[in-house]
Amino acid sequence: MKSFRFLTLILVITMSFSGCQVIKLAKKIKSLKAQAEMYADAFKSGDYQKMLDMTYPQLVEKLGGETQALAAIKSSAEQIKSTGLNFAGIETSEPTDVVQAGKELHSIITQKISIKVPGGFLDTELHFLAVSKDKGKTWSFIDTSRNNVKDLVPSLNPDLTIPKVGKPVFRRG
């Protein structure tokens, strides 16, 4: 009978610990999605400084530092605007699994982008590697379609699959 009580106690402790882990993971995922939406909102509103602040620091360094990275972000946005294309919307998906990668947490977040074009919309998806160096409190982002992520993030967890860039799809409307 004592062994049954002991086994029950071990089972309850294990289940409680697992439940705490699930709650912590859910908070990290909620924080990640909220910050990815802030990143998208910064793009939509033209707050390029906010985008820069949320960009993976090693990517900012690769672009030549904050001043040059900010200029590159502004230039890209102005180039898009000069074509007459207008963003109709950005929808942020739920993140993929959050995985441990050395001292960092990694996940993939997808943003579905709809661009107004003559006769309809052009829909595409961008995939971002999200990186947290503080156990999921804050996240920084790398556009995986424009950057060699493995060079920027040597600790990239091989269990994390980075989706390939798909072709844009035209939708009448």
Number of C-alpha atoms within 10 A of each C-alpha: 6 7 8 9 10 11 12 12 12 12 12 12 12 12 12 12 11 12 12 12 12 12 11 14 16 13 14 20 20 15 16 26 20 15 19 26 17 16 22 20 16 17 18 16 8 15 14 20 18 15 20 21 15 21 20 21 17 14 21 19 12 12 15 13 13 17 12 14 20 20 14 15 17 17 12 12 15 12 12 13 12 10 8 11 15 15 17 14 16 19 14 21 15 16 20 16 16 20 17 18 20 12 11 16 22 28 25 25 23 20 20 14 19 22 19 19 17 11 10 13 21 20 19 17 21 18 23 24 24 28 27 22 15 11 16 21 13 15 25 22 26 25 19 19 16 11 12 11 17 12 11 15 16 10 15 21 17 10 10 17 12 16 14 11 13 11 10 14 11 16 14 10 9
